[in-house]
Amino acid sequence: MSASTNVMPFASRLTAGLIHRPALFLWVTLIICIWVAAWAGAVNVMPADWLALLQAGDDQPLTGGAYVLWNLRLPRILFAALIGAALGLSGALTQGLFRNPLADPGLLGVTSGAACAAALTIVLLANSDIHIPISLRYWILPVTAFAGAIGVCFLLDTVARWLTADSIAGLLLTGIALNALATAVIGLCTYLATDEQLRSLTFWTLGSLAGASWPLMLALLALLLAAVWYVRRLVNEMNALALGEATAAHVGVNVRHLRARVITLVALLCGFAVAWCGMIGFIGLVAPHIVRLVIGPDQRRLAPLSMLVGAIILLVADTAARTVAIPAEIPVGIFTALLGAPFFLVLLAGIRKGT
Amino acid sequence: MSPPTHHETLLALQNVTIDLGKRTFGPFTLSVKAGERIAVLGPSGAGKSTLLKLLARELTPADGQATFCQRHLKEWSLADLSHRRAILPQSHEVAFGLPVELVIGLGRVARTFDPDITNIVRQAAELACAGHLLERRFDTLSGGEKARVQMARVFAQLWDVEKGLLLVDEPLAALDPGLQFSLMDAIYTFAAQRGHAILAILHDINQALQGFERLIFIKDGSMTGDYTSQQITIPLLEALYEVSLISAVSDSGEFIVAPSKAQKSF
């Protein structure tokens, strides 16, 4: 019996998924990507700079390459990888929930809902007389974006339950409608915005990882670890959902609860990502796809591997975004699609030839 | 849970009606005992599948009482219910092309501790004539193979319990006669060994007469009859389906019914 089709005991799930051979390959790729990404940039980081932290003390601050590595580049690289992982995971969960390989958080309006809230804040706040202390300004956009993501999810669940009770297809269609609505509001804000506001809006609609810092990275790490721990208990039920909603209920899965849990989790992950990095498309859609093409649709392995693939894609895209036109930085959302789409097509072609 | 006594009532409906907005069904009064084999017969659109959905708890009664193992059906959690009753559906679609072994194993997804699952999955597959399909992907299977895998999933679900309930919704209609025969046989064996009751919606009158001891008639949204197979007569069946029937007895003594062109008024 081959290892890939073996039904693992339901008790050992996500952890087992991480030490399979494709996972090992992805971990190695990720580490190489981190190494290369750390080296590349306006200042090239040398191997010695990695060790500089050990020698540095209060009287001997980090300088040159070491300063860039430990204070700027490393937090950003790790942040990029974690955001990519969060997007990959939320994509895998969304596709599993909707039993549709085309569903992703972007399609449901979660990301555009967050960006819409941010855009409204940028434009309305500038046109009102409310005075906001400087210390709060840093937080106000992430918080509204986060609220936007959660709000759309809540609205999605309520409206879909009211219009098309207990139908996952209805939920998907409601999401598409909400997405169109949010996109329209973003368009309206863009139309009303001044030149300065427009620059700020571009950040939200095209995405950027320039806001990365150690505290933010650690907060995301904590969120992601909690999400992984939580998802471990959901993956089997997600697999059962592939049998259809009715049959999933027959084998003992409470589809309504599962749906609420998955939506909340996706809102948290996407909300965090959009709040700090703007809309970064494509990863949530394509990372689970790549994994499914290579190792199959079993959620127990799809979820962890989608995180790894998402991390690699976003890290590569972000490295390209900040190194292609030094000292300028190109929005990362452009690169995720620019690099990811051709790679994905090549992969599809290879699979086609193989079968 | 105390061990169930023999001929314990598994399922009881007491004047249950179902309200689907446009149409109401019922009242249904029915009790199913452990080990019974019940066929549900009736014309298309009469409400057979609606009754099955009520028993599967997809629909809730508008009125009346529905109990399963002496507890109200609505008080059961879906997980607990899945340990005692399984449903073999009419359609067999599975999204994403999961591996067959996983699909069968999903019958037991509600069990939190399940050390013997690999073994049970294999044995259930063997019983459903699907042992050779374990390594395939579900979406590459033919219609007949899919039916066998779904049956194995249902077997896995109720493999290690006794006196459960197996609801079957006309799963074999599209299969060739040989396969229909061997799969029905597998269901009978599986249920008989464990004392499970079978309640099956069937279109094939002969299958119902040969394999089932009790027949329930559903017509125009309500129950019109509850007979043992010995009580069944041609006029009863003709009134149910509003068609003339002819009958014959085979060399081996089996009673066979077929529609006839002769016109009768009902």
Interface residues (C-beta under 8 A of the other chain):
Chain A: M1 S2 S4 T5 N6 V7 P9 F10 A11 R99 N100 P101 N236 E237 N239 A240 L241 A242 L243 G244 A246 T247 A249 H250 V251 G252 V253 N254 R292 G296 P297 D298
Chain B: A56 R57 E58 S77 L78 A79 D80 L81 S82 H83 A86 I87 P89 S91 E93 V94 A95 F96 G97 L98 P99 V100 E101 L102 V103 G105 L106 G107 R108 V109 A110 R111 F113 D114 P115 I117 T118 V121 L134 E135 R137 R153 Q157
